[in-house]
Amino acid sequence: MSALNDKINETFTGLVVRKDLVKEVRGNAIVPSYVLEFLLGQYCATNDEETIRSGIETVKEILHRHYVHRNEAGLIRSNIREKGRWKVIDKVSVALNEKTDAYEASFANLGIKKVLVDSDTVKKNQKMLVSGVWSIADLEYDHKEEANAVPWVLTGLKPIQMSSFDYEAYLVARAQFTTEEWIDLLIQTIGFNPDAFGRRSKLLQLLRLIPYVERNYNLIELGPKGTGKSHIFSEFSPHGILISGGEVTVPKLFVSNASGKIGLVGYWDTIAFDEFAGRQKKVDKALVDIMKNYLANKSFSRGVETLGAEASMAFIGNTKHSVAYMLKHTDLFEELPDKYYDSAFIDRLHTYLPGWEIDVIRGEMFATGYGFIVDYLAEVLRHLRGQDRSSDYRDLFTLDPSISTRDRDGVQKTFSGLMKLLFPGGGATEAETRELLTLAMEGRKRIKDQLMRIDSTYPEVEFRFTDKAGQVTRVQTLEEREHPRWYHRRNVEETEGAVIEPSPTPDPGAPMPARAVPEARPAAPAEAPATPRGPAPGHVTFAENQKGVSFDVLLGPWLDGAAEITLTDPYIRVYHQMRNLMELLEVVALRKPDGEDVRFNLLTVPDPEDLERQAGYLEQIRDGIAPLGVEFTWTFDGTSTIHARHLVTDTGWKILLDRGLDVFQRADLNNGFSPASRHQRFRPVKAFEVTYLHEGKNVMGSPRD
């Protein structure tokens, strides 16, 4: 990534920072990342190591001297009194005191209140009136004899966020990056190492940014714990706020009838509800009703007047069960609180981000390269909210007529957000437009397919689109490919003659039962089989993040009966590739008849960086597998001209492997208790294809040319 990092630094001089520095300077300061990056951007926006080291020390000193820790608030207040003036970094909130007709500030960590603030400062920073803004504030201490006088005087306040940026320069700079480079830059900006993610996983991470770039966008993400769902909304942008789903009230979120004061939706670009899931959570029905109206119409009313707002909503929460369990027994919304488990609410969501596809965050996933100072990117995304890119696909593709207006809106808003993130100045190719449109349709399809399970009144919809040549692309979700047996089910009310026996009254002490099990409906035809049907000629494709794949199922039946097998793969070099090879040899050893031996030959390319290590690995594999009746040999092609990857058997099979054996995403090999490190079918795969040929016949069974 060094070449890309150099390019980032040269192109965005002064606007990027090395992401690992944030953790280094944070220490025990409980402060959002954008605050730290604001400071790092002042002193460390360079690739000169000496300047970076000096800048880090400066930032650490600033934090040490001016950041207010709650347990040191008394000492800071004393310093201000003794010195007369002091600069502090704290979260500042403002309220209007009607009795004195004055604005008064409160400092969250410093623990002081009723500090007078002039009207101009409040007008420039109105978010201080709602939930506070991190700021660098100059405070003075001026004791007065009056009983109610406050000695604290605010002499200066600077919100920690950019005041302006050059959007045209941003577009010019974007044009210098390829799409893959730009995606990697964005991934590094949000704090992750792009090498740890595949293309689809990167795009799923970027989906979390759409609420910042698209007005009135409604996203839901449900998935396992520890996948970083809340990070984007808690620390990424000063224009977003993360609140607990159970803490919000109608006046706080929308408007107070008593004061007429507008709530959070009037001040924030994005409002995220953390810990939104939980079936037994108590929810205010009035809040749900107003929320449904706001999600659909961008407006809300409490009986006084109708108000509008542009805030996007993100609902994030944890799931308790596996995807297969939810599809078999309930649906993918099973963890929603009962009052939100409502088809009217669910139908207003634009996309469902599949949190189960996002891996649990591990140490090696964090970025060490350069990314935008998040406050800079936050301002760019805020600027892009005013653009509409929802129709950029129409010159190339046409959506199926069966897609309803609400479905079409969901697809187009997601597509618009992705286009603004990746192609702010345009220039997407047909293939790239197809990719983003497919992902946008998948997110809405996931919602609609579950709605058809929950409410039988929803009609069937074909989530597909057609290009100008007439080629139809039918969109599938990944869980549809993995679990076709359970995915295509509908509410029992619509099935002919179907009856559900009444459930017995549950024991009060027993776990809450699953919601009604939907009945099966015929599975829709797939573009290609999700698993190989063998041994037979054919062609199968696998989507990134798909699970349930193993060498035993993928290759085993075609290797049965072979006495000699040859693998051609130029990339059997590093540890994880050697491990893949060993796991294939284990499949051969387990499937071969007792008392028989199998010869396995590898044709590969010598590792130009460490041939000794490569040869050492191969020798260990040979010695380890030999007692199991597999004779393993290898040959190095010194010409380095091998490009094809395939398996050939003496029984007539030739298996074309577009990725060779390197089809699995890297598991956490250091975690011996992780099932994914021990069993292939628990590991997500990369996108890949396999073609099976036999005795001079092509994949359709007809003679080859």
Beta strands, then each sheet from edge to edge (+ up, - down):
strand 1: 16-18
strand 2: 85-97
strand 3: 102-107
strand 4: 112-117
strand 5: 133-141
strand 6: 152-159
strand 7: 218-223
strand 8: 240-244
strand 9: 270-274
strand 10: 299-301
strand 11: 306-308
strand 12: 312-318
strand 13: 351-354
strand 14: 370-372
strand 15: 397-399
strand 16: 464-467
strand 17: 472-474
strand 18: 489-490
strand 19: 519-520
strand 20: 538-542
strand 21: 564-568
strand 22: 598-604
strand 23: 630-636
strand 24: 646-649
strand 25: 653-657
strand 26: 688-694
sheet 1: 1+ 14-
sheet 2: 4+ 3- 2+ 5- 6+
sheet 3: 8+ 9+ 12+ 7+ 13+
sheet 4: 10+ 11-
sheet 5: 15+ 16- 17+
sheet 6: 18+ 19-
sheet 7: 20+ 26- 25+ 24- 21+ 22+ 23+
end
